[in-house]
Amino acid sequence: MAERERETIITTDSGGRGGGTLLAVVLLIAILVVLFLLFGRGLIGGGGTEKIDADVSIDTPAPGGGGS
């Protein structure tokens, strides 16, 4: 008997989601980093307490200053 040559090709449909999912995850991480840098600097560590030196003088008129 003669042997026949046989070739089998198996293909799978991945749906093309691998690249899109990876891109979405990288984009989400980038957005979170930008939001943290804009708004979250004081959230971790509670922010520092700063001493504010204000030298304010208010001049008020003397009581009973004379009127008409």
PyMOL Python script that loads the backbone (N, CA, C, O; Angstrom):
from pymol import cmd

cmd.read_pdbstr("""\
ATOM      1  N   MET A   1       0.815  -1.171   0.000  1.00  0.00           N
ATOM      2  CA  MET A   1       0.000   0.000   0.000  1.00  0.00           C
ATOM      3  C   MET A   1       0.865   1.244   0.000  1.00  0.00           C
ATOM      4  O   MET A   1       1.942   1.291   0.595  1.00  0.00           O
ATOM      5  N   ALA A   2       0.362   2.227  -0.677  1.00  0.00           N
ATOM      6  CA  ALA A   2       1.093   3.484  -0.756  1.00  0.00           C
ATOM      7  C   ALA A   2       0.644   4.379   0.400  1.00  0.00           C
ATOM      8  O   ALA A   2      -0.541   4.476   0.719  1.00  0.00           O
ATOM      9  N   GLU A   3       1.630   5.024   1.011  1.00  0.00           N
ATOM     10  CA  GLU A   3       1.306   5.937   2.111  1.00  0.00           C
ATOM     11  C   GLU A   3       0.942   7.301   1.550  1.00  0.00           C
ATOM     12  O   GLU A   3       1.580   7.797   0.621  1.00  0.00           O
ATOM     13  N   ARG A   4      -0.068   7.886   2.112  1.00  0.00           N
ATOM     14  CA  ARG A   4      -0.491   9.200   1.664  1.00  0.00           C
ATOM     15  C   ARG A   4       0.042  10.245   2.621  1.00  0.00           C
ATOM     16  O   ARG A   4       0.056  10.057   3.837  1.00  0.00           O
ATOM     17  N   GLU A   5       0.472  11.326   2.056  1.00  0.00           N
ATOM     18  CA  GLU A   5       0.959  12.427   2.874  1.00  0.00           C
ATOM     19  C   GLU A   5      -0.231  13.265   3.312  1.00  0.00           C
ATOM     20  O   GLU A   5      -1.108  13.594   2.512  1.00  0.00           O
ATOM     21  N   ARG A   6      -0.245  13.606   4.602  1.00  0.00           N
ATOM     22  CA  ARG A   6      -1.385  14.316   5.129  1.00  0.00           C
ATOM     23  C   ARG A   6      -0.889  15.540   5.903  1.00  0.00           C
ATOM     24  O   ARG A   6       0.042  15.452   6.703  1.00  0.00           O
ATOM     25  N   GLU A   7      -1.518  16.659   5.651  1.00  0.00           N
ATOM     26  CA  GLU A   7      -1.136  17.901   6.334  1.00  0.00           C
ATOM     27  C   GLU A   7      -2.380  18.459   7.020  1.00  0.00           C
ATOM     28  O   GLU A   7      -3.438  18.600   6.407  1.00  0.00           O
ATOM     29  N   THR A   8      -2.225  18.777   8.323  1.00  0.00           N
ATOM     30  CA  THR A   8      -3.336  19.318   9.087  1.00  0.00           C
ATOM     31  C   THR A   8      -2.957  20.719   9.560  1.00  0.00           C
ATOM     32  O   THR A   8      -1.908  20.912  10.175  1.00  0.00           O
ATOM     33  N   ILE A   9      -3.802  21.677   9.275  1.00  0.00           N
ATOM     34  CA  ILE A   9      -3.574  23.058   9.702  1.00  0.00           C
ATOM     35  C   ILE A   9      -4.636  23.401  10.726  1.00  0.00           C
ATOM     36  O   ILE A   9      -5.835  23.300  10.466  1.00  0.00           O
ATOM     37  N   ILE A  10      -4.158  23.821  11.925  1.00  0.00           N
ATOM     38  CA  ILE A  10      -5.088  24.198  12.988  1.00  0.00           C
ATOM     39  C   ILE A  10      -4.958  25.697  13.209  1.00  0.00           C
ATOM     40  O   ILE A  10      -3.871  26.215  13.467  1.00  0.00           O
ATOM     41  N   THR A  11      -6.079  26.373  13.102  1.00  0.00           N
ATOM     42  CA  THR A  11      -6.074  27.811  13.336  1.00  0.00           C
ATOM     43  C   THR A  11      -7.029  28.119  14.486  1.00  0.00           C
ATOM     44  O   THR A  11      -8.069  27.480  14.646  1.00  0.00           O
ATOM     45  N   THR A  12      -6.651  29.100  15.266  1.00  0.00           N
ATOM     46  CA  THR A  12      -7.523  29.524  16.358  1.00  0.00           C
ATOM     47  C   THR A  12      -7.853  30.989  16.166  1.00  0.00           C
ATOM     48  O   THR A  12      -7.045  31.756  15.643  1.00  0.00           O
ATOM     49  N   ASP A  13      -9.025  31.365  16.586  1.00  0.00           N
ATOM     50  CA  ASP A  13      -9.463  32.744  16.478  1.00  0.00           C
ATOM     51  C   ASP A  13      -9.296  33.394  17.844  1.00  0.00           C
ATOM     52  O   ASP A  13     -10.051  33.105  18.772  1.00  0.00           O
ATOM     53  N   SER A  14      -8.302  34.278  17.966  1.00  0.00           N
ATOM     54  CA  SER A  14      -8.057  34.927  19.255  1.00  0.00           C
ATOM     55  C   SER A  14      -8.960  36.133  19.437  1.00  0.00           C
ATOM     56  O   SER A  14      -9.038  36.670  20.542  1.00  0.00           O
ATOM     57  N   GLY A  15      -9.625  36.565  18.425  1.00  0.00           N
ATOM     58  CA  GLY A  15     -10.530  37.692  18.527  1.00  0.00           C
ATOM     59  C   GLY A  15      -9.828  39.032  18.472  1.00  0.00           C
ATOM     60  O   GLY A  15     -10.501  40.063  18.457  1.00  0.00           O
ATOM     61  N   GLY A  16      -8.522  39.064  18.442  1.00  0.00           N
ATOM     62  CA  GLY A  16      -7.782  40.314  18.363  1.00  0.00           C
ATOM     63  C   GLY A  16      -7.861  41.154  19.634  1.00  0.00           C
ATOM     64  O   GLY A  16      -7.660  42.367  19.574  1.00  0.00           O
ATOM     65  N   ARG A  17      -8.142  40.553  20.759  1.00  0.00           N
ATOM     66  CA  ARG A  17      -8.319  41.300  21.995  1.00  0.00           C
ATOM     67  C   ARG A  17      -7.002  41.543  22.721  1.00  0.00           C
ATOM     68  O   ARG A  17      -6.939  42.451  23.550  1.00  0.00           O
ATOM     69  N   GLY A  18      -5.979  40.801  22.462  1.00  0.00           N
ATOM     70  CA  GLY A  18      -4.723  40.919  23.195  1.00  0.00           C
ATOM     71  C   GLY A  18      -4.113  42.299  23.099  1.00  0.00           C
ATOM     72  O   GLY A  18      -3.745  42.879  24.120  1.00  0.00           O
ATOM     73  N   GLY A  19      -3.997  42.836  21.910  1.00  0.00           N
ATOM     74  CA  GLY A  19      -3.414  44.157  21.716  1.00  0.00           C
ATOM     75  C   GLY A  19      -4.290  45.263  22.262  1.00  0.00           C
ATOM     76  O   GLY A  19      -3.790  46.216  22.861  1.00  0.00           O
ATOM     77  N   GLY A  20      -5.584  45.149  22.064  1.00  0.00           N
ATOM     78  CA  GLY A  20      -6.509  46.159  22.559  1.00  0.00           C
ATOM     79  C   GLY A  20      -6.563  46.202  24.074  1.00  0.00           C
ATOM     80  O   GLY A  20      -6.639  47.279  24.666  1.00  0.00           O
ATOM     81  N   THR A  21      -6.524  45.040  24.704  1.00  0.00           N
ATOM     82  CA  THR A  21      -6.556  44.978  26.163  1.00  0.00           C
ATOM     83  C   THR A  21      -5.280  45.568  26.741  1.00  0.00           C
ATOM     84  O   THR A  21      -5.333  46.317  27.717  1.00  0.00           O
ATOM     85  N   LEU A  22      -4.161  45.249  26.167  1.00  0.00           N
ATOM     86  CA  LEU A  22      -2.889  45.784  26.636  1.00  0.00           C
ATOM     87  C   LEU A  22      -2.856  47.301  26.480  1.00  0.00           C
ATOM     88  O   LEU A  22      -2.385  48.006  27.373  1.00  0.00           O
ATOM     89  N   LEU A  23      -3.343  47.799  25.373  1.00  0.00           N
ATOM     90  CA  LEU A  23      -3.384  49.237  25.148  1.00  0.00           C
ATOM     91  C   LEU A  23      -4.304  49.916  26.154  1.00  0.00           C
ATOM     92  O   LEU A  23      -3.974  50.989  26.658  1.00  0.00           O
ATOM     93  N   ALA A  24      -5.450  49.314  26.455  1.00  0.00           N
ATOM     94  CA  ALA A  24      -6.385  49.889  27.425  1.00  0.00           C
ATOM     95  C   ALA A  24      -5.777  49.934  28.824  1.00  0.00           C
ATOM     96  O   ALA A  24      -5.965  50.918  29.540  1.00  0.00           O
ATOM     97  N   VAL A  25      -5.059  48.900  29.226  1.00  0.00           N
ATOM     98  CA  VAL A  25      -4.431  48.868  30.544  1.00  0.00           C
ATOM     99  C   VAL A  25      -3.340  49.925  30.647  1.00  0.00           C
ATOM    100  O   VAL A  25      -3.254  50.618  31.661  1.00  0.00           O
ATOM    101  N   VAL A  26      -2.517  50.064  29.632  1.00  0.00           N
ATOM    102  CA  VAL A  26      -1.454  51.069  29.644  1.00  0.00           C
ATOM    103  C   VAL A  26      -2.058  52.475  29.675  1.00  0.00           C
ATOM    104  O   VAL A  26      -1.559  53.345  30.389  1.00  0.00           O
ATOM    105  N   LEU A  27      -3.109  52.700  28.918  1.00  0.00           N
ATOM    106  CA  LEU A  27      -3.773  54.000  28.908  1.00  0.00           C
ATOM    107  C   LEU A  27      -4.394  54.318  30.262  1.00  0.00           C
ATOM    108  O   LEU A  27      -4.315  55.458  30.719  1.00  0.00           O
ATOM    109  N   LEU A  28      -5.006  53.343  30.905  1.00  0.00           N
ATOM    110  CA  LEU A  28      -5.599  53.538  32.225  1.00  0.00           C
ATOM    111  C   LEU A  28      -4.528  53.878  33.264  1.00  0.00           C
ATOM    112  O   LEU A  28      -4.737  54.761  34.096  1.00  0.00           O
ATOM    113  N   ILE A  29      -3.406  53.200  33.227  1.00  0.00           N
ATOM    114  CA  ILE A  29      -2.316  53.491  34.165  1.00  0.00           C
ATOM    115  C   ILE A  29      -1.777  54.894  33.932  1.00  0.00           C
ATOM    116  O   ILE A  29      -1.490  55.610  34.891  1.00  0.00           O
ATOM    117  N   ALA A  30      -1.636  55.296  32.680  1.00  0.00           N
ATOM    118  CA  ALA A  30      -1.141  56.643  32.381  1.00  0.00           C
ATOM    119  C   ALA A  30      -2.103  57.709  32.900  1.00  0.00           C
ATOM    120  O   ALA A  30      -1.665  58.726  33.437  1.00  0.00           O
ATOM    121  N   ILE A  31      -3.398  57.490  32.748  1.00  0.00           N
ATOM    122  CA  ILE A  31      -4.390  58.458  33.240  1.00  0.00           C
ATOM    123  C   ILE A  31      -4.338  58.540  34.757  1.00  0.00           C
ATOM    124  O   ILE A  31      -4.416  59.633  35.317  1.00  0.00           O
ATOM    125  N   LEU A  32      -4.207  57.402  35.433  1.00  0.00           N
ATOM    126  CA  LEU A  32      -4.135  57.405  36.892  1.00  0.00           C
ATOM    127  C   LEU A  32      -2.887  58.124  37.393  1.00  0.00           C
ATOM    128  O   LEU A  32      -2.948  58.835  38.396  1.00  0.00           O
ATOM    129  N   VAL A  33      -1.769  57.950  36.716  1.00  0.00           N
ATOM    130  CA  VAL A  33      -0.532  58.635  37.110  1.00  0.00           C
ATOM    131  C   VAL A  33      -0.692  60.144  36.948  1.00  0.00           C
ATOM    132  O   VAL A  33      -0.281  60.905  37.824  1.00  0.00           O
ATOM    133  N   VAL A  34      -1.276  60.579  35.852  1.00  0.00           N
ATOM    134  CA  VAL A  34      -1.470  62.015  35.625  1.00  0.00           C
ATOM    135  C   VAL A  34      -2.414  62.596  36.675  1.00  0.00           C
ATOM    136  O   VAL A  34      -2.151  63.678  37.200  1.00  0.00           O
ATOM    137  N   LEU A  35      -3.502  61.904  36.989  1.00  0.00           N
ATOM    138  CA  LEU A  35      -4.428  62.392  38.007  1.00  0.00           C
ATOM    139  C   LEU A  35      -3.772  62.458  39.379  1.00  0.00           C
ATOM    140  O   LEU A  35      -4.028  63.388  40.144  1.00  0.00           O
ATOM    141  N   PHE A  36      -2.929  61.482  39.695  1.00  0.00           N
ATOM    142  CA  PHE A  36      -2.230  61.508  40.974  1.00  0.00           C
ATOM    143  C   PHE A  36      -1.274  62.688  41.045  1.00  0.00           C
ATOM    144  O   PHE A  36      -1.181  63.353  42.077  1.00  0.00           O
ATOM    145  N   LEU A  37      -0.570  62.948  39.965  1.00  0.00           N
ATOM    146  CA  LEU A  37       0.378  64.058  39.980  1.00  0.00           C
ATOM    147  C   LEU A  37      -0.333  65.404  40.059  1.00  0.00           C
ATOM    148  O   LEU A  37       0.206  66.354  40.627  1.00  0.00           O
ATOM    149  N   LEU A  38      -1.528  65.498  39.501  1.00  0.00           N
ATOM    150  CA  LEU A  38      -2.257  66.761  39.543  1.00  0.00           C
ATOM    151  C   LEU A  38      -2.950  66.990  40.876  1.00  0.00           C
ATOM    152  O   LEU A  38      -2.899  68.095  41.416  1.00  0.00           O
ATOM    153  N   PHE A  39      -3.600  65.958  41.415  1.00  0.00           N
ATOM    154  CA  PHE A  39      -4.473  66.153  42.566  1.00  0.00           C
ATOM    155  C   PHE A  39      -4.032  65.421  43.825  1.00  0.00           C
ATOM    156  O   PHE A  39      -4.478  65.783  44.913  1.00  0.00           O
ATOM    157  N   GLY A  40      -3.196  64.430  43.728  1.00  0.00           N
ATOM    158  CA  GLY A  40      -2.975  63.551  44.867  1.00  0.00           C
ATOM    159  C   GLY A  40      -1.706  63.752  45.646  1.00  0.00           C
ATOM    160  O   GLY A  40      -1.352  62.887  46.447  1.00  0.00           O
ATOM    161  N   ARG A  41      -1.012  64.826  45.460  1.00  0.00           N
ATOM    162  CA  ARG A  41       0.259  64.996  46.163  1.00  0.00           C
ATOM    163  C   ARG A  41       0.077  65.055  47.669  1.00  0.00           C
ATOM    164  O   ARG A  41       0.955  64.587  48.394  1.00  0.00           O
ATOM    165  N   GLY A  42      -1.014  65.604  48.172  1.00  0.00           N
ATOM    166  CA  GLY A  42      -1.228  65.698  49.604  1.00  0.00           C
ATOM    167  C   GLY A  42      -1.972  64.508  50.184  1.00  0.00           C
ATOM    168  O   GLY A  42      -2.132  64.422  51.402  1.00  0.00           O
ATOM    169  N   LEU A  43      -2.431  63.584  49.340  1.00  0.00           N
ATOM    170  CA  LEU A  43      -3.216  62.464  49.827  1.00  0.00           C
ATOM    171  C   LEU A  43      -2.364  61.440  50.553  1.00  0.00           C
ATOM    172  O   LEU A  43      -2.799  60.882  51.561  1.00  0.00           O
ATOM    173  N   ILE A  44      -1.173  61.184  50.069  1.00  0.00           N
ATOM    174  CA  ILE A  44      -0.289  60.219  50.717  1.00  0.00           C
ATOM    175  C   ILE A  44       0.626  60.987  51.658  1.00  0.00           C
ATOM    176  O   ILE A  44       1.298  61.929  51.239  1.00  0.00           O
ATOM    177  N   GLY A  45       0.656  60.598  52.910  1.00  0.00           N
ATOM    178  CA  GLY A  45       1.492  61.270  53.897  1.00  0.00           C
ATOM    179  C   GLY A  45       0.796  62.449  54.545  1.00  0.00           C
ATOM    180  O   GLY A  45       1.377  63.079  55.430  1.00  0.00           O
ATOM    181  N   GLY A  46      -0.408  62.772  54.149  1.00  0.00           N
ATOM    182  CA  GLY A  46      -1.176  63.818  54.781  1.00  0.00           C
ATOM    183  C   GLY A  46      -0.707  65.222  54.492  1.00  0.00           C
ATOM    184  O   GLY A  46      -1.268  66.170  55.042  1.00  0.00           O
ATOM    185  N   GLY A  47       0.277  65.397  53.669  1.00  0.00           N
ATOM    186  CA  GLY A  47       0.772  66.734  53.373  1.00  0.00           C
ATOM    187  C   GLY A  47       1.531  67.300  54.559  1.00  0.00           C
ATOM    188  O   GLY A  47       1.326  66.859  55.690  1.00  0.00           O
ATOM    189  N   GLY A  48       2.367  68.230  54.330  1.00  0.00           N
ATOM    190  CA  GLY A  48       3.143  68.828  55.409  1.00  0.00           C
ATOM    191  C   GLY A  48       2.420  70.018  56.007  1.00  0.00           C
ATOM    192  O   GLY A  48       1.646  70.702  55.337  1.00  0.00           O
ATOM    193  N   THR A  49       2.685  70.249  57.275  1.00  0.00           N
ATOM    194  CA  THR A  49       2.138  71.450  57.897  1.00  0.00           C
ATOM    195  C   THR A  49       3.170  72.548  57.738  1.00  0.00           C
ATOM    196  O   THR A  49       4.343  72.369  58.064  1.00  0.00           O
ATOM    197  N   GLU A  50       2.734  73.651  57.248  1.00  0.00           N
ATOM    198  CA  GLU A  50       3.635  74.770  57.008  1.00  0.00           C
ATOM    199  C   GLU A  50       3.307  75.894  57.975  1.00  0.00           C
ATOM    200  O   GLU A  50       2.137  76.177  58.232  1.00  0.00           O
ATOM    201  N   LYS A  51       4.333  76.532  58.507  1.00  0.00           N
ATOM    202  CA  LYS A  51       4.142  77.661  59.396  1.00  0.00           C
ATOM    203  C   LYS A  51       4.045  78.915  58.541  1.00  0.00           C
ATOM    204  O   LYS A  51       4.899  79.176  57.693  1.00  0.00           O
ATOM    205  N   ILE A  52       3.003  79.676  58.776  1.00  0.00           N
ATOM    206  CA  ILE A  52       2.809  80.899  58.020  1.00  0.00           C
ATOM    207  C   ILE A  52       3.032  82.064  58.967  1.00  0.00           C
ATOM    208  O   ILE A  52       2.299  82.230  59.942  1.00  0.00           O
ATOM    209  N   ASP A  53       4.037  82.865  58.681  1.00  0.00           N
ATOM    210  CA  ASP A  53       4.314  84.051  59.477  1.00  0.00           C
ATOM    211  C   ASP A  53       3.638  85.235  58.817  1.00  0.00           C
ATOM    212  O   ASP A  53       3.992  85.628  57.705  1.00  0.00           O
ATOM    213  N   ALA A  54       2.666  85.799  59.507  1.00  0.00           N
ATOM    214  CA  ALA A  54       1.952  86.951  58.975  1.00  0.00           C
ATOM    215  C   ALA A  54       2.063  88.091  59.982  1.00  0.00           C
ATOM    216  O   ALA A  54       1.590  87.978  61.113  1.00  0.00           O
ATOM    217  N   ASP A  55       2.676  89.161  59.575  1.00  0.00           N
ATOM    218  CA  ASP A  55       2.799  90.336  60.427  1.00  0.00           C
ATOM    219  C   ASP A  55       1.775  91.353  59.942  1.00  0.00           C
ATOM    220  O   ASP A  55       2.007  92.070  58.968  1.00  0.00           O
ATOM    221  N   VAL A  56       0.635  91.405  60.637  1.00  0.00           N
ATOM    222  CA  VAL A  56      -0.469  92.249  60.204  1.00  0.00           C
ATOM    223  C   VAL A  56      -0.701  93.311  61.266  1.00  0.00           C
ATOM    224  O   VAL A  56      -0.820  93.004  62.452  1.00  0.00           O
ATOM    225  N   SER A  57      -0.764  94.554  60.832  1.00  0.00           N
ATOM    226  CA  SER A  57      -1.117  95.627  61.766  1.00  0.00           C
ATOM    227  C   SER A  57      -2.345  96.331  61.231  1.00  0.00           C
ATOM    228  O   SER A  57      -2.424  96.668  60.050  1.00  0.00           O
ATOM    229  N   ILE A  58      -3.305  96.548  62.119  1.00  0.00           N
ATOM    230  CA  ILE A  58      -4.537  97.212  61.727  1.00  0.00           C
ATOM    231  C   ILE A  58      -4.638  98.503  62.522  1.00  0.00           C
ATOM    232  O   ILE A  58      -4.676  98.469  63.752  1.00  0.00           O
ATOM    233  N   ASP A  59      -4.682  99.627  61.845  1.00  0.00           N
ATOM    234  CA  ASP A  59      -4.803 100.936  62.487  1.00  0.00           C
ATOM    235  C   ASP A  59      -6.265 101.309  62.574  1.00  0.00           C
ATOM    236  O   ASP A  59      -6.944 101.472  61.560  1.00  0.00           O
ATOM    237  N   THR A  60      -6.741 101.443  63.805  1.00  0.00           N
ATOM    238  CA  THR A  60      -8.131 101.848  64.014  1.00  0.00           C
ATOM    239  C   THR A  60      -8.150 103.234  64.635  1.00  0.00           C
ATOM    240  O   THR A  60      -7.219 103.585  65.360  1.00  0.00           O
ATOM    241  N   PRO A  61      -9.160 104.018  64.381  1.00  0.00           N
ATOM    242  CA  PRO A  61      -9.233 105.347  64.989  1.00  0.00           C
ATOM    243  C   PRO A  61      -9.456 105.237  66.500  1.00  0.00           C
ATOM    244  O   PRO A  61     -10.089 104.295  66.976  1.00  0.00           O
ATOM    245  N   ALA A  62      -8.935 106.201  67.236  1.00  0.00           N
ATOM    246  CA  ALA A  62      -9.067 106.194  68.683  1.00  0.00           C
ATOM    247  C   ALA A  62     -10.531 106.442  69.066  1.00  0.00           C
ATOM    248  O   ALA A  62     -11.218 107.216  68.398  1.00  0.00           O
ATOM    249  N   PRO A  63     -11.014 105.798  70.128  1.00  0.00           N
ATOM    250  CA  PRO A  63     -12.398 105.987  70.546  1.00  0.00           C
ATOM    251  C   PRO A  63     -12.619 107.418  71.060  1.00  0.00           C
ATOM    252  O   PRO A  63     -11.722 108.015  71.654  1.00  0.00           O
ATOM    253  N   GLY A  64     -13.793 107.946  70.831  1.00  0.00           N
ATOM    254  CA  GLY A  64     -14.129 109.287  71.283  1.00  0.00           C
ATOM    255  C   GLY A  64     -13.362 110.351  70.529  1.00  0.00           C
ATOM    256  O   GLY A  64     -13.014 111.392  71.086  1.00  0.00           O
ATOM    257  N   GLY A  65     -13.111 110.097  69.309  1.00  0.00           N
ATOM    258  CA  GLY A  65     -12.279 110.981  68.508  1.00  0.00           C
ATOM    259  C   GLY A  65     -12.949 112.277  68.135  1.00  0.00           C
ATOM    260  O   GLY A  65     -12.400 113.005  67.308  1.00  0.00           O
ATOM    261  N   GLY A  66     -14.005 112.592  68.641  1.00  0.00           N
ATOM    262  CA  GLY A  66     -14.620 113.879  68.364  1.00  0.00           C
ATOM    263  C   GLY A  66     -15.457 113.864  67.119  1.00  0.00           C
ATOM    264  O   GLY A  66     -15.033 113.346  66.086  1.00  0.00           O
ATOM    265  N   GLY A  67     -16.524 114.370  67.193  1.00  0.00           N
ATOM    266  CA  GLY A  67     -17.425 114.464  66.069  1.00  0.00           C
ATOM    267  C   GLY A  67     -18.202 115.739  66.202  1.00  0.00           C
ATOM    268  O   GLY A  67     -17.842 116.592  67.013  1.00  0.00           O
ATOM    269  N   SER A  68     -19.229 115.897  65.456  1.00  0.00           N
ATOM    270  CA  SER A  68     -19.951 117.142  65.571  1.00  0.00           C
ATOM    271  C   SER A  68     -21.007 117.116  66.622  1.00  0.00           C
ATOM    272  O   SER A  68     -21.699 118.113  66.827  1.00  0.00           O
TER     273      SER A  68
END
""", "prot")
cmd.dss("prot")
cmd.show_as("cartoon", "prot")
cmd.util.cbc("prot")
cmd.orient("prot")
